[in-house]
C-alpha cells in the first residue's frame, strides 16, 4: 500500500513481558516518528529517526523503551518489562524531510497495546 | 503544562452550517501548525496546515486562520457535512534537536455534524 502501515493492529500482553511494534513508512520517506496516544489525550512524541539514526529520543519516557531503524526504512519500537501504564495506541508517522520548510507527517493506523 | 490547548472537548453543528474549531498555544517558537482529523480505530489524517508567516490558508471547504499575536488558530469548515464528524487535533511544531519536526498535539475536539 501507499500509506504507513503498522503491525500488529492490536497487542495484548501481560505485565512484565517484552513487546515489539513494527512500522513500515511510506516509501521514500526518510523521516520517521513514533508517538503514543493515551485515552482522552492527543498523540505525544516519543522518538524521531532521520535515516537510520535516532536523532531525537527526548520523548521516550524511560529506558524500558527503545527503537531501531537499521536500514532506514522499517522501524521497530521495543518495550521491555511492560507496565499497565504503557497501555496506549502507538502511532508511527513518516515524512519526506525535504529540508524546505516543515514537511507533513503521515500517520499509520496505530497499534493498540494493552498490558494486563 | 500543555503547550497546545483545545479547550472545547466537543462541538455539535447542523449540516450545511459552519464549524469553527479553536486552538491556543503557548510556545512562541512554534512555526508550523497543522490540523488532523481522526476517525475511531484509525490514525490521524492530515487535513490542512499553515506556516507562521501566513495568517490564512484555504483548501476547499477548510480554512485555517492564524493569529500569532494572540497565539491562536482556528479551523473553519464550510459547509459542514455529516462525514466531517470526527475528532480534530490541532498540532504545532518547531525545528528542534537533530532536525526533528516533532508535533505537539492538543487533546482534540470531537465534532458531530447532524443531518
Interface residues (C-beta under 8 A of the other chain):
Chain A: X4 X6 X31 X33 X35 X40 X41 X42 X43 X44 X45 X48 X50 X55 X56 X58 X59 X91 X93 X95 X97 X101 X102 X103 X104 X105 X106 X107 X108 X109 X110
Chain B: X4 X31 X32 X34 X36 X41 X42 X43 X44 X45 X46 X49 X51 X89 X91 X93 X95 X96 X97 X98 X99 X100 X101 X102 X103 X104 X105 X106 X107 X108
